[in-house]
Amino acid sequence: MRRIGVADDMAGTQVFEKSTAGRIVPAALGNCLMAGIVERGATDELNICGRQQDFDRYCGERWDGNVIPDQAKDFFDNNRGAGTLYQLRIT
């Protein structure tokens, strides 16, 4: 077991890391929630997007200075069809 943090006689947080029994197995991405400023959409409900086309339809296109559409594109490019993006529009 590995200890991370302050010494025993000092105030603060300590984290104890245990070894795992096996390897970590890669898995598909799960669900993701993004909250931010987008071009369009309701502000009082989640936009549920299963694919990039859903995000574009509900939230609008990309524009300079906004990273949410880029993050959504990265999510869909890398999830290989697994998972759902929930987007909350903030104004």
C-alpha positions as CSV (number, residue, x, y, z in Angstrom):
1,M,0.0,0.0,0.0
2,R,1.3,3.4,-0.9
3,R,0.6,6.5,1.1
4,I,0.3,9.9,-0.5
5,G,0.1,13.2,1.5
6,V,1.5,14.7,4.6
7,A,3.6,12.9,7.3
8,D,1.8,11.2,10.2
9,D,2.5,14.0,12.7
10,M,1.3,16.8,10.4
11,A,-2.2,18.2,9.8
12,G,-3.6,17.4,6.3
13,T,-5.0,14.7,4.1
14,Q,-3.5,11.3,3.5
15,V,-4.5,9.0,0.6
16,F,-3.7,5.3,0.8
17,E,-3.4,3.5,-2.6
18,K,-4.0,-0.2,-2.7
19,S,-2.7,-2.5,-5.4
20,T,-5.3,-4.0,-7.7
21,A,-5.7,-7.7,-8.2
22,G,-5.7,-7.5,-12.0
23,R,-5.2,-5.2,-15.0
24,I,-7.4,-2.3,-15.8
25,V,-9.4,-3.3,-18.9
26,P,-10.2,-0.6,-21.5
27,A,-13.9,0.1,-21.9
28,A,-16.1,2.3,-24.0
29,L,-16.9,5.8,-22.8
30,G,-19.9,6.2,-20.7
31,N,-22.3,9.2,-20.4
32,C,-21.1,12.7,-20.3
33,L,-22.7,16.0,-19.1
34,M,-21.6,19.3,-20.5
35,A,-22.9,22.7,-19.3
36,G,-22.0,25.8,-21.2
37,I,-22.8,28.5,-23.7
38,V,-24.1,27.2,-27.0
39,E,-25.8,28.8,-30.0
40,R,-29.4,27.6,-29.3
41,G,-31.6,25.4,-27.2
42,A,-33.7,25.5,-24.1
43,T,-32.1,26.6,-20.8
44,D,-34.5,24.7,-18.6
45,E,-33.9,21.1,-19.8
46,L,-31.1,18.8,-20.8
47,N,-30.4,18.2,-24.5
48,I,-29.9,14.5,-24.9
49,C,-27.5,13.8,-27.8
50,G,-26.7,10.3,-29.0
51,R,-24.7,11.4,-32.0
52,Q,-23.0,14.5,-33.3
53,Q,-25.9,15.3,-35.6
54,D,-28.2,15.5,-32.5
55,F,-25.8,18.0,-30.8
56,D,-25.6,20.2,-34.0
57,R,-29.4,20.2,-34.3
58,Y,-30.2,21.0,-30.6
59,C,-27.2,23.3,-29.8
60,G,-26.0,24.8,-33.0
61,E,-22.7,25.1,-34.8
62,R,-19.2,26.0,-33.6
63,W,-18.0,29.6,-33.3
64,D,-14.7,31.2,-32.2
65,G,-14.3,31.4,-28.5
66,N,-16.6,28.5,-27.6
67,V,-15.1,25.1,-26.7
68,I,-18.4,23.2,-25.9
69,P,-19.0,22.2,-29.6
70,D,-15.3,21.1,-29.9
71,Q,-15.6,19.0,-26.8
72,A,-18.8,17.4,-28.0
73,K,-17.1,16.6,-31.3
74,D,-14.2,15.0,-29.4
75,F,-16.7,13.0,-27.3
76,F,-18.4,11.6,-30.4
77,D,-15.2,11.0,-32.3
78,N,-13.8,8.9,-29.5
79,N,-16.8,7.0,-28.0
80,R,-17.2,4.6,-30.9
81,G,-21.0,4.7,-30.6
82,A,-21.2,4.2,-26.9
83,G,-22.5,6.6,-24.4
84,T,-24.8,9.7,-24.5
85,L,-24.0,13.3,-24.2
86,Y,-26.3,15.4,-22.0
87,Q,-25.9,19.1,-22.7
88,L,-27.3,22.0,-20.6
89,R,-27.3,25.4,-22.1
90,I,-26.2,28.3,-20.0
91,T,-26.8,31.9,-21.0
